Amino acid sequence: DAGVTQSPTHLIKTRGQQVTLRCSPKSGHDTVSWYQQALGQGPQFIFQYYEEEERQRGNFPDRFSGHQFPNYSSELNVNALLLGDSALYLCASSRQYQETQYFGPGTRLLVL
Amino acid sequence: QQPVQSPQAVILREGEDAVINCSSSKALYSVHWYRQKHGEAPVFLMILLKGGEQKGHDKISASFNEKKQQSSLYLTASQLSYSGTYFCGTEISWQAGTALIFGKGTTLSVSS
C-alpha cells in the first residue's frame, strides 16, 4: 500500500520565479492538506483540498495556490517566490471526517 | 493559537524515560502527536481525544488533561530509535474538515 508521495524531492529557484509541487495521497484518501515547515519549526497549515475545491486556508498570501485533480492528487503553486519561501513543503492526506493525517516526505525548496 | 511544547530539547541515554508536554491556551478536543527524524516526513504516533480515549502507538503512551488544556507524551525505557523531533498538533475544524496547528517541537536525542 503506497503512502503519500511528493515530487520533486528538492528544488532550487530564484526570487520572483514560480514553482509547482506535486502530491499523490495515500490509497483510499480523498483529502489533501499542504504545510510549510521552516527550519527548526513545526509545520504550518497552508490549505486543504477536498472534492477538487479549496476548503480552508491558513495564514498564507494569495501567491500560494493549489489544485486537486479527480484522482485526488494535488498541486501547490507558489508565485513570485521570496527568499522566505525557502522551506520544506509537506503534503498530508486523510479521509474526509477522519482525524489522522499522513505526511509525505516533502519537497525541500530553496529560493536564492 | 499555536500549542506550546516543553521542553525544547531532551538528551537521554538508552533506557531512560522522558516526558514531553503540550499546552494550549484554548479548549482542547484532541491532540495529535508526531515524530520527525531529520530529513524525513513526520510520522503519526497517536491521537488523544477528549474523554480520555487514546489511539495509536504501542510503545509510547500519552495523557490528556482537559482541565489543564494539556497533553503529555511519555517515552519509557527509551531506545536509539526514539531520537527525533516530537510535535504535538491541535485541530482547527470547519464544517467540511480539519487541519492541524503544530507546536515548535521537542528534540529528543538518545545515545547508547
Chai-1 contact restraints between the chains, C-beta under 6 A:
chainA,res_idxA,chainB,res_idxB,connection_type,confidence,min_distance_angstrom,max_distance_angstrom,comment,restraint_id
A,S33,B,A99,contact,1.0,0.0,6.0,A-B,restraint_1
A,Q41,B,K104,contact,1.0,0.0,6.0,A-B,restraint_2
A,G42,B,F87,contact,1.0,0.0,6.0,A-B,restraint_3
A,G42,B,F102,contact,1.0,0.0,6.0,A-B,restraint_4
A,G42,B,G103,contact,1.0,0.0,6.0,A-B,restraint_5
A,G42,B,K104,contact,1.0,0.0,6.0,A-B,restraint_6
A,G42,B,G105,contact,1.0,0.0,6.0,A-B,restraint_7
A,P43,B,F102,contact,1.0,0.0,6.0,A-B,restraint_8
A,F45,B,A99,contact,1.0,0.0,6.0,A-B,restraint_9
A,Q48,B,G97,contact,1.0,0.0,6.0,A-B,restraint_10
A,Q48,B,A99,contact,1.0,0.0,6.0,A-B,restraint_11
A,R55,B,A96,contact,1.0,0.0,6.0,A-B,restraint_12
A,R55,B,G97,contact,1.0,0.0,6.0,A-B,restraint_13
A,Q56,B,W94,contact,1.0,0.0,6.0,A-B,restraint_14
A,E99,B,I47,contact,1.0,0.0,6.0,A-B,restraint_15
A,T100,B,F44,contact,1.0,0.0,6.0,A-B,restraint_16
A,F103,B,A41,contact,1.0,0.0,6.0,A-B,restraint_17
A,F103,B,P42,contact,1.0,0.0,6.0,A-B,restraint_18
A,G104,B,A41,contact,1.0,0.0,6.0,A-B,restraint_19
A,P105,B,A41,contact,1.0,0.0,6.0,A-B,restraint_20
A,G106,B,A41,contact,1.0,0.0,6.0,A-B,restraint_21
